[in-house]
Amino acid sequence: MRKPSGQRSVTWAASPLLALALMAGTALSQSPPRPPPAPAPGQEPLRRLDDRQLELQSLEGSLKQSDEQRRKLQGEIEAMRSDRARLTAALIETTGKARAAESRIADIERRLDTAISSEAAIRRSLESRRGIIAEVLAALQRMGRRPPPAVLVRPEDILQAVRTSILLGAVVPELRDETQALAADLADLVQLRSNIDRERESLKAEVASLESERQRLSALVEARQQTLSQAQQVLDAEASKARELARQATDLKDLIGRMETEVPSAGRGAEAARRADDLPPQDRLRLAGIPSRDPARLTPALPFAEAKGTLPMPVAGTLIKSFGAPDGFGGTEKGLSLSTRAGAVVASPADGWVSFVGVYRNYGQLLILNTGSGYYLVIAGMQKTSVELGQFVLAGEPIAVMGDGSTKTAAAIALGAAQPILYVELRKDGAAIDPGPWWAKPELEKVRG
């Protein structure tokens, strides 16, 4: 005997809905795994000993691998120590790798934040429909216990059969829509969780890569500073003089002028910049806007004014305040502010001589780079610098590292930022100018994003 068509619809709708509801319950309230069975008496100490031995073997393997990497790196550095060009090239290459890793980590973290927010929204949607699903399932169970009558067997119950068919005709489309929506949400949830797992694995690998590059960079920077020809006593004396001038200077223009006239190393750098400015064009290196191809040079590859649109940003980060924006005190910003990751590597944007390095007023750690032709790059907000007064650095060379944001500069306080903030200012003949035209467009767009 055939069943009424309405009863077949109930069977069609209830089966996938019941399966999906069970899946939703599993996704929303995953029960914790059962604890492993307790070991038999006398086996607990043996198991603990085995676990400790495995941990010890793993630790010994990690230490051995770390020692091998350290010895290999030391061997490479010793081989490069007497070759300034190779050492500088290695510094620029490693700095580029570290900054690329920082950018990739930032991209992965943004994607993770988006995926986690989407997962939370889907879970809220499923939670909001849990009551409706439970009511529908309860109704289907009641209908299963009291099915509608078979009209051909009991024709006197035709009125009840008609009423049941009308009810099912109204309910089944809603069940179908609810089933489809629930299936879509569950599929999205499964896909999001898979994506989140993949992103977390990628993040773990990138963080490990970044840490390795930072260790290599730290060793290379130390080797570079040890190869400087100046005696340590001279460096200490000039650093002390620089600190005294920083206390006396009335502003950045005054500080730069007094450093280049009263501190020999800064003066030598200024003189070298003037000589480089006087070189005829045919004697300058012109390398299609990529001056780092010749790491052995001791003068800028081209005049700073001709470097417009080619300079890399000093750090991988996000632009949060641009030149000319209101500064909150009735004036405008004289530079730009970038938020960075903790411990981010700061690289020199251009070739130039270090005119000042040290703490200056509310700038915190300040570094001033004489790039020639009357241009100076002012960079502030770092935790630690890695260059000396008068030192010539190439574009892309590491000059500092950022802190964790706990030390606040004036720029960070004004922005109310919790993360580290790097401040960058470009000056021409003593006045701050817009640095925007000098940055390479891909770099600028990446930083803004």
Buried (B, 14 or more C-beta within 10 A) or exposed (E): EEEBEBBEBBEBBBEBBBEBBEBBBEBEEEEEEEEEEEEEEEEEEEEEEEEEEEEEEEEEEEEEEEEEEEEEBEEBBEEBBEBBEBBBBBBBBBBBBBBBBBBBBBBBBEBBEEBEEBBEEBBEBBEEBBEEBEEBBEBBEEBEEEEBBBBEEEEEBEEEBBEBBEBBEEBBEEBBEBBEBBBEBBEBBEEBEEBBEEBEEBBEEBEEBBEBBBBBBBBBBEBBEEEEEBEEEEBEEBBEBBEEBBEEBEEBBEBBBBBBEBBBBBBBBBEBBEEBBEEEEEEBBEEEBEBBEBBEBEBBBBBBEBBEEBBBBBBBBBBBBBBBEEBEEEEEBBBBBBBBBEBBBBBBBBBBBBBBBBEBBEBBBBBBBBBBBBBBBBBBBBBEBBBBBBBBBBBBBBBBBBBEBEBBBBBBEBBEBEBBBBBBBBBEEEEBBEBBEBBBEEBBEBBEE
